Amino acid sequence: MGLAWLAFSVDIINFCRNFPADHFSRRILTQLHDAGTSVASNYHAACRAQSRKQFIAKLSITLEEADECVGWLHKLAVTRLASGPAFHALQQEASELVAIFSSSRKTASSGRGKPDREGRKTRAPHDR
Protein backbone atom coordinates (compact mmCIF):
# COMPACT_ATOMS: atom_id res chain seq x y z
CA MET A 1 0.00 0.00 0.00
CA GLY A 2 2.95 2.30 0.42
CA LEU A 3 2.13 5.65 1.94
CA ALA A 4 -1.18 6.28 0.14
CA TRP A 5 -2.92 6.62 3.51
CA LEU A 6 -0.56 9.45 4.51
CA ALA A 7 -0.75 11.18 1.13
CA PHE A 8 -4.55 11.09 1.37
CA SER A 9 -4.51 12.82 4.75
CA VAL A 10 -2.13 15.48 3.44
CA ASP A 11 -4.39 15.98 0.41
CA ILE A 12 -7.41 16.39 2.71
CA ILE A 13 -5.55 18.93 4.87
CA ASN A 14 -4.52 20.94 1.82
CA PHE A 15 -8.01 20.77 0.33
CA CYS A 16 -9.62 22.02 3.55
CA ARG A 17 -6.96 24.69 4.04
CA ASN A 18 -7.46 26.11 0.55
CA PHE A 19 -11.26 25.82 0.42
CA PRO A 20 -13.06 29.18 0.58
CA ALA A 21 -15.25 28.26 3.55
CA ASP A 22 -18.43 30.05 4.47
CA HIS A 23 -20.87 29.49 7.30
CA PHE A 24 -22.51 26.54 5.52
CA SER A 25 -19.41 24.69 4.34
CA ARG A 26 -17.29 25.20 7.48
CA ARG A 27 -18.96 22.34 9.39
CA ILE A 28 -18.56 19.92 6.48
CA LEU A 29 -14.90 20.89 6.09
CA THR A 30 -14.25 20.37 9.80
CA GLN A 31 -15.80 16.90 9.66
CA LEU A 32 -13.89 16.06 6.46
CA HIS A 33 -10.62 17.26 7.97
CA ASP A 34 -11.16 15.25 11.16
CA ALA A 35 -12.04 12.05 9.27
CA GLY A 36 -9.24 12.50 6.73
CA THR A 37 -6.52 12.97 9.30
CA SER A 38 -7.96 10.13 11.36
CA VAL A 39 -7.41 7.78 8.40
CA ALA A 40 -3.64 8.27 8.70
CA SER A 41 -3.58 8.15 12.50
CA ASN A 42 -5.60 4.96 12.75
CA TYR A 43 -3.79 3.18 9.93
CA HIS A 44 -0.49 4.08 11.57
CA ALA A 45 -1.83 2.56 14.81
CA ALA A 46 -3.03 -0.55 12.95
CA CYS A 47 0.47 -1.07 11.58
CA ARG A 48 1.76 -1.23 15.14
CA ALA A 49 -0.92 -3.60 16.42
CA GLN A 50 0.20 -6.21 18.93
CA SER A 51 -2.20 -8.88 17.66
CA ARG A 52 -4.43 -9.79 14.74
CA LYS A 53 -7.49 -8.80 16.80
CA GLN A 54 -6.01 -5.37 17.53
CA PHE A 55 -4.98 -4.95 13.88
CA ILE A 56 -8.51 -5.74 12.67
CA ALA A 57 -10.03 -3.36 15.23
CA LYS A 58 -7.75 -0.47 14.24
CA LEU A 59 -8.18 -1.22 10.55
CA SER A 60 -11.96 -1.20 11.03
CA ILE A 61 -11.75 2.31 12.48
CA THR A 62 -9.54 3.35 9.56
CA LEU A 63 -12.12 1.97 7.13
CA GLU A 64 -14.95 3.84 8.90
CA GLU A 65 -13.03 7.11 8.74
CA ALA A 66 -12.19 6.66 5.05
CA ASP A 67 -15.83 5.89 4.33
CA GLU A 68 -16.85 8.99 6.27
CA CYS A 69 -14.56 11.00 3.98
CA VAL A 70 -16.39 9.55 0.98
CA GLY A 71 -19.65 10.72 2.54
CA TRP A 72 -18.47 14.27 3.29
CA LEU A 73 -16.94 14.62 -0.18
CA HIS A 74 -20.22 13.41 -1.67
CA LYS A 75 -22.11 16.07 0.30
CA LEU A 76 -19.77 18.75 -1.05
CA ALA A 77 -20.40 17.46 -4.57
CA VAL A 78 -24.20 17.20 -4.44
CA THR A 79 -24.53 20.64 -2.85
CA ARG A 80 -22.23 21.98 -5.57
CA LEU A 81 -19.90 23.46 -2.98
CA ALA A 82 -16.92 21.71 -4.62
CA SER A 83 -16.08 20.44 -8.09
CA GLY A 84 -13.21 20.24 -10.54
CA PRO A 85 -10.47 17.75 -11.39
CA ALA A 86 -8.59 18.02 -8.09
CA PHE A 87 -11.79 17.53 -6.10
CA HIS A 88 -12.84 14.54 -8.21
CA ALA A 89 -9.35 13.04 -7.78
CA LEU A 90 -9.79 13.36 -4.00
CA GLN A 91 -13.16 11.60 -4.23
CA GLN A 92 -11.55 8.80 -6.24
CA GLU A 93 -8.68 8.52 -3.77
CA ALA A 94 -11.13 8.21 -0.86
CA SER A 95 -13.14 5.51 -2.65
CA GLU A 96 -9.98 3.56 -3.49
CA LEU A 97 -8.84 3.66 0.13
CA VAL A 98 -12.22 2.34 1.28
CA ALA A 99 -11.83 -0.57 -1.14
CA ILE A 100 -8.24 -1.25 -0.03
CA PHE A 101 -9.01 -1.10 3.70
CA SER A 102 -12.11 -3.25 3.24
CA SER A 103 -10.12 -5.88 1.37
CA SER A 104 -7.31 -5.76 3.94
CA ARG A 105 -9.76 -6.23 6.80
CA LYS A 106 -11.38 -9.17 5.01
CA THR A 107 -7.97 -10.78 4.45
CA ALA A 108 -6.91 -10.26 8.07
CA SER A 109 -10.23 -11.60 9.34
CA SER A 110 -9.97 -14.72 7.18
CA GLY A 111 -6.63 -15.73 8.67
CA ARG A 112 -4.76 -15.73 5.34
CA GLY A 113 -1.28 -14.24 5.14
CA LYS A 114 1.87 -14.21 7.24
CA PRO A 115 2.05 -15.33 10.88
CA ASP A 116 1.63 -12.51 13.40
CA ARG A 117 3.44 -12.21 16.73
CA GLU A 118 1.35 -15.03 18.21
CA GLY A 119 2.08 -17.31 15.26
CA ARG A 120 -1.27 -16.77 13.53
CA LYS A 121 -1.31 -15.88 9.86
CA THR A 122 -1.80 -12.26 8.83
CA ARG A 123 -0.42 -9.86 6.24
CA ALA A 124 2.00 -7.14 7.23
CA PRO A 125 0.30 -3.79 6.47
CA HIS A 126 3.37 -2.27 4.80
CA ASP A 127 3.91 -5.34 2.57
CA ARG A 128 0.98 -4.41 0.35
C-alpha positions in Angstrom: 0.0 0.0 0.0 3.0 2.3 0.4 2.1 5.7 1.9 -1.2 6.3 0.1 -2.9 6.6 3.5 -0.6 9.4 4.5 -0.7 11.2 1.1 -4.5 11.1 1.4 -4.5 12.8 4.8 -2.1 15.5 3.4 -4.4 16.0 0.4 -7.4 16.4 2.7 -5.5 18.9 4.9 -4.5 20.9 1.8 -8.0 20.8 0.3 -9.6 22.0 3.6 -7.0 24.7 4.0 -7.5 26.1 0.5 -11.3 25.8 0.4 -13.1 29.2 0.6 -15.2 28.3 3.6 -18.4 30.1 4.5 -20.9 29.5 7.3 -22.5 26.5 5.5 -19.4 24.7 4.3 -17.3 25.2 7.5 -19.0 22.3 9.4 -18.6 19.9 6.5 -14.9 20.9 6.1 -14.2 20.4 9.8 -15.8 16.9 9.7 -13.9 16.1 6.5 -10.6 17.3 8.0 -11.2 15.2 11.2 -12.0 12.1 9.3 -9.2 12.5 6.7 -6.5 13.0 9.3 -8.0 10.1 11.4 -7.4 7.8 8.4 -3.6 8.3 8.7 -3.6 8.1 12.5 -5.6 5.0 12.7 -3.8 3.2 9.9 -0.5 4.1 11.6 -1.8 2.6 14.8 -3.0 -0.6 12.9 0.5 -1.1 11.6 1.8 -1.2 15.1 -0.9 -3.6 16.4 0.2 -6.2 18.9 -2.2 -8.9 17.7 -4.4 -9.8 14.7 -7.5 -8.8 16.8 -6.0 -5.4 17.5 -5.0 -4.9 13.9 -8.5 -5.7 12.7 -10.0 -3.4 15.2 -7.8 -0.5 14.2 -8.2 -1.2 10.5 -12.0 -1.2 11.0 -11.7 2.3 12.5 -9.5 3.3 9.6 -12.1 2.0 7.1 -14.9 3.8 8.9 -13.0 7.1 8.7 -12.2 6.7 5.1 -15.8 5.9 4.3 -16.8 9.0 6.3 -14.6 11.0 4.0 -16.4 9.5 1.0 -19.7 10.7 2.5 -18.5 14.3 3.3 -16.9 14.6 -0.2 -20.2 13.4 -1.7 -22.1 16.1 0.3 -19.8 18.7 -1.0 -20.4 17.5 -4.6 -24.2 17.2 -4.4 -24.5 20.6 -2.8 -22.2 22.0 -5.6 -19.9 23.5 -3.0 -16.9 21.7 -4.6 -16.1 20.4 -8.1 -13.2 20.2 -10.5 -10.5 17.8 -11.4 -8.6 18.0 -8.1 -11.8 17.5 -6.1 -12.8 14.5 -8.2 -9.4 13.0 -7.8 -9.8 13.4 -4.0 -13.2 11.6 -4.2 -11.6 8.8 -6.2 -8.7 8.5 -3.8 -11.1 8.2 -0.9 -13.1 5.5 -2.7 -10.0 3.6 -3.5 -8.8 3.7 0.1 -12.2 2.3 1.3 -11.8 -0.6 -1.1 -8.2 -1.3 0.0 -9.0 -1.1 3.7 -12.1 -3.2 3.2 -10.1 -5.9 1.4 -7.3 -5.8 3.9 -9.8 -6.2 6.8 -11.4 -9.2 5.0 -8.0 -10.8 4.4 -6.9 -10.3 8.1 -10.2 -11.6 9.3 -10.0 -14.7 7.2 -6.6 -15.7 8.7 -4.8 -15.7 5.3 -1.3 -14.2 5.1 1.9 -14.2 7.2 2.1 -15.3 10.9 1.6 -12.5 13.4 3.4 -12.2 16.7 1.3 -15.0 18.2 2.1 -17.3 15.3 -1.3 -16.8 13.5 -1.3 -15.9 9.9 -1.8 -12.3 8.8 -0.4 -9.9 6.2 2.0 -7.1 7.2 0.3 -3.8 6.5 3.4 -2.3 4.8 3.9 -5.3 2.6 1.0 -4.4 0.4 
